Amino acid sequence: MPSEVSWATAGYIVAAALFPGFGAYLAYSYMQRELGAARVGVVLYLGPIYAAVTGYLVLGEPVRGFHWVGAALILPGIYLATRPVRKANR
């Protein structure tokens, strides 16, 4: 059954579009200022994991095998990209 079309519904849609987007932009710019562009660029790869967790917590969607496989590929990649570089002993 479709939702009722009203000013309240339109307000909820606008709020859902603006506030998280604005908050994400502020968080991203803060992290970029504090950590630098190279480290913060890697944070974008966490989007699918955040989406899966949010879907589970908010919508009750099941976490399936492909979510775990994706996380198992993403998280080590982020670790490898952000770990400190060790200098070789010569």
N, C-alpha and C positions, 0 to 999 in steps of 0.2 A: 504494500500500500504506500503510495507516495506521501511525502510529508506535506503538511499544509503550507501554502505560500502566504507569507505574512512579512511585515516589517521586522518582527522579532527574528524570523528565520534568516532574512537578509542580513540582519545585524550579526547573527552568529556566524554566518559564512564570511563576512568581512573580518570579524574578529579572528576567526580561525586562519584566515589568510595573512592578516597583517601582523599580529602579535608574535607567533612563532617565527615568521620570516624576519621580522625586525630583531627579535631576540637572538636568532641564529647569526644575523649579520653583526650584531654587537659582540657576541661571543667570539666570532671568527676574527674580527678586527682586533679585539683585545689579545687573543692568543697570538696573532701575527706580530703584534707589537712586542709581546713578552718573549716569544719563542723563536720568531723568525719565520720567513716564508717557507723554507725547506722543510722544517718539521711540521708546520701547520698544514701544508699541502697533503700530507699523509693522513691527516684526520678525516679528510673527505672519504677515504675508503671505509670508514666506520659506518657510513650511511645505511648500507644494507643490514648491518647488525642492529643498529638502532631501530630500523623499520620492523625487523622481526620481533624484537623485544617489545616494542610499542604495540604491535599487532596482537601479541600474546597477552600483554597486560591490559590493554584498553578494549580490544575487540574479542578477546577470548579465542583467537585463532591458534590452532595447534602449531607447535614448532616441529618441523619435519626434518627428515634426514638431510635434505639439501641445504637447510639452514646451517646445520652443524658442519657440513662439508665446507660451505662457504666461509664460516667463521674459522674453521681449521686452516684455511688457506690465507685468509685476510690477516689474522692476528700475528702469525709468525712473520709475515711480510712486513707488517708495521714495525715489529720488533727489530727485524734486520735493517730496516731503513732508518731507524732512529737511534740505534745503539751507538755508543761512542766508538770512534775508530782508534784501534791500537796501533801504535807505531812499531815497526819491526826492529828488533835488536840487531845491530850490525857491529 
